[in-house]
Amino acid sequence: MASGALHDIRIHVRFKLSALWAALMFCYIYGDYFGLYVPGKLQGMINGAGPVGPVNEGTLVATALMLAIPGLMVAVSLLAPARLTRWLNILFGLFYTAIMVLTMPGAWWFYITLGAIEIVVSLAICVLAWRWPRV
């Protein structure tokens, strides 16, 4: 039985960023799903209340775009040129951090818990992208 350090591989920043965006998406999805259990939420949806006001085509398109970006960032982090990828990760990481900070006050504890995790993950995205290794 040999003992010692475990062999590990060096993971490129692109894969780390992609994995963090995927993790962030899961937190968003679970937060939205658990939010359906908040008393009155479903009735509000039936009555036409959306995540940013009354439901209409425009608010649903805006919400769809806002939620599509993290999914696209999973791929962008792997496929786009390094300079573009770096800046998009910083920009959108800060954007989604701000969204969470603005939507957490007064929320239920499950949302605050997931929101805190989402803030940590989105800031980790920013830090990783900012520290992108140079040649």
Protein Blocks (a to p, Z undefined) as FASTA:
>chain_A
ZZdddddddddfklmmmmmmmmmmmmmmmmmmmmmmpghklmmmmnopafkbccdfklmm
mmmmmmmmmmmmmmmmmmmcfklmmmmmmmmmmmmmmmmmmmmgopafklmmmmmmmmmm
mmmmmmmmmmoccZZ
